[in-house]
Amino acid sequence: MKSFLELLKSRKSVRHFTDEPVSKEDQDYLIECMLRTPSSKGNRPWEFLLVDQKEKLKILAECKQPHGTAFVKDASLAVVVCADAEKSDVWIEDASLCAGFIHLAATDLGLGSCWVQVRLREHQSGESSEEFIKKQLNLPDNLRIEAIVAIGHPDENHPDRNKAGHGSKSLPEGKIHYNHF
């Protein structure tokens, strides 16, 4: 088992995937990690829409065009991370924490993943990315969308796969302060 630091060191955003589906066992692991994510006051305001149908992945890939979301259509799975804003005034933080946990859980499984910011982003039609997704995938009105996490098996043959991660030399240590700035 990797240490948490080793997991963080191995994590990177992956935008190129193979056609291999994410197994039921891996999906179950991801789901358990999602449902174990801490939330403010234990409110658990989050809701998740798991998308594995190619036509729906294509819809998600268009949510921010032309803003670099085309890779979502090639993922085997996408998790739309939502929350009920009426259940928590910090739903954004709760949903963001959850999206981060999904990203790390995918890395732990040897899967690739990439966060797609949805909240406060626009679709090319001028409507919000959030409204576009809600209409296209029939999400309830009470839910807000924070992000999508695209997940799949990394394409090991893609040139980007060999890019180095963030080594220790690139850590912004100047951002750490003790007791005062």
C-alpha positions in Angstrom: 0.0 0.0 0.0 1.3 3.5 -0.9 1.7 6.1 1.8 -0.5 9.2 1.4 2.6 11.2 0.3 3.5 8.6 -2.3 -0.1 8.7 -3.6 0.1 12.5 -3.9 3.5 12.3 -5.7 2.1 9.9 -8.2 -1.1 11.9 -8.9 -1.4 13.9 -12.1 -4.2 15.1 -14.4 -4.7 12.5 -17.2 -6.6 13.6 -20.3 -5.8 10.6 -22.6 -7.5 7.3 -22.0 -7.8 3.8 -23.5 -11.1 2.3 -24.4 -10.9 -0.1 -21.5 -13.9 0.4 -19.2 -13.6 1.1 -15.5 -14.4 -2.2 -13.8 -17.4 -2.7 -11.4 -15.0 -3.4 -8.6 -13.1 -0.1 -9.3 -16.4 1.8 -9.5 -17.5 0.3 -6.2 -14.2 1.5 -4.6 -14.6 5.0 -6.0 -18.2 5.1 -4.7 -17.1 4.0 -1.3 -14.4 6.7 -1.3 -17.0 9.3 -2.4 -19.4 8.4 0.4 -16.7 8.4 3.0 -15.6 12.0 2.2 -15.9 14.3 5.2 -18.5 17.1 5.0 -19.3 20.1 7.2 -21.3 19.1 10.2 -21.7 15.7 8.6 -24.5 17.1 6.4 -23.3 15.1 3.3 -25.0 17.5 0.9 -23.3 15.9 -2.1 -24.9 13.8 -4.8 -23.1 12.0 -7.6 -24.1 11.2 -11.2 -21.9 8.5 -12.6 -21.9 8.6 -16.4 -20.5 5.8 -18.5 -22.6 6.0 -21.7 -20.6 7.4 -24.6 -23.4 9.7 -25.9 -23.7 11.3 -22.4 -19.9 11.5 -22.0 -19.9 13.5 -25.3 -22.5 15.9 -23.8 -20.4 16.4 -20.8 -17.4 17.1 -23.1 -19.3 20.0 -24.6 -20.2 21.7 -21.3 -17.5 24.3 -21.6 -16.4 24.3 -25.2 -14.1 25.5 -26.4 -12.5 25.4 -23.0 -10.5 22.2 -23.1 -13.1 19.6 -22.0 -13.1 17.5 -25.2 -11.1 14.8 -23.4 -14.2 13.9 -21.3 -15.7 12.1 -24.3 -12.8 9.6 -24.3 -13.0 8.8 -20.6 -14.7 5.5 -19.5 -16.4 7.1 -16.6 -17.3 10.6 -15.4 -18.5 11.6 -12.0 -20.7 14.8 -11.9 -20.1 16.1 -8.4 -23.2 17.9 -7.2 -24.5 19.2 -3.9 -27.8 20.4 -2.4 -27.1 24.1 -1.5 -30.1 24.0 0.9 -28.4 21.3 3.0 -25.2 23.2 3.5 -24.0 26.8 3.2 -20.5 25.3 2.4 -21.7 23.0 -0.3 -18.9 24.2 -2.6 -16.2 23.2 -0.1 -17.9 19.9 0.6 -18.3 19.1 -3.1 -14.7 20.2 -3.9 -13.3 18.1 -1.2 -15.2 15.1 -2.6 -13.9 15.8 -6.1 -10.4 15.8 -4.8 -11.0 12.5 -3.0 -12.3 11.0 -6.3 -9.2 12.2 -8.1 -6.9 10.6 -5.4 -8.9 7.3 -5.2 -8.6 7.0 -9.0 -4.9 7.4 -8.7 -4.8 4.8 -6.0 -6.4 2.3 -8.4 -3.9 3.1 -11.1 -6.6 5.0 -13.1 -6.2 8.4 -14.7 -8.5 11.3 -13.9 -8.9 14.9 -14.5 -11.0 17.6 -12.7 -13.3 19.7 -14.9 -14.5 22.9 -13.2 -18.2 23.5 -13.9 -19.4 26.0 -11.3 -19.1 29.6 -12.6 -18.2 28.4 -16.2 -20.1 29.1 -19.4 -21.3 26.9 -22.3 -20.6 28.3 -25.7 -24.4 29.1 -26.0 -24.0 31.7 -23.3 -25.8 29.7 -20.6 -23.9 28.4 -17.6 -22.1 25.1 -17.9 -24.2 24.0 -14.9 -27.5 24.8 -16.6 -26.4 23.1 -19.8 -25.6 19.9 -17.9 -28.7 20.0 -15.8 -30.9 20.3 -18.9 -29.1 17.7 -20.9 -28.9 15.1 -18.1 -32.1 15.9 -16.3 -30.6 16.8 -12.9 -33.0 18.1 -10.2 -33.3 21.8 -9.8 -32.2 21.7 -6.1 -28.7 20.4 -7.1 -25.7 22.5 -7.9 -22.8 21.2 -9.9 -19.3 21.9 -8.7 -17.2 19.7 -11.0 -16.9 16.7 -13.2 -14.1 14.2 -12.7 -13.3 12.3 -15.8 -11.8 8.8 -15.1 -10.3 6.0 -17.2 -7.3 3.8 -17.9 -4.4 6.1 -18.9 -3.2 5.8 -22.5 0.4 4.7 -21.7 1.4 5.3 -25.4 0.4 9.0 -25.4 3.4 11.4 -25.3 1.9 13.3 -22.4 1.9 10.2 -20.3 5.7 10.4 -19.9 5.7 14.0 -18.6 7.2 14.2 -15.2 5.0 15.0 -12.3 5.6 17.7 -9.8 9.0 16.9 -8.3 10.2 18.1 -4.9 12.1 20.9 -6.6 8.9 22.4 -8.0 7.2 22.6 -4.6 6.3 26.2 -3.8 7.8 26.1 -0.3 7.7 29.9 -0.1 3.9 29.6 0.4 4.5 28.0 3.9 4.5 30.5 6.8 4.8 29.9 10.6 3.0 32.0 13.1 2.9 35.1 10.9 3.5 36.3 7.3 
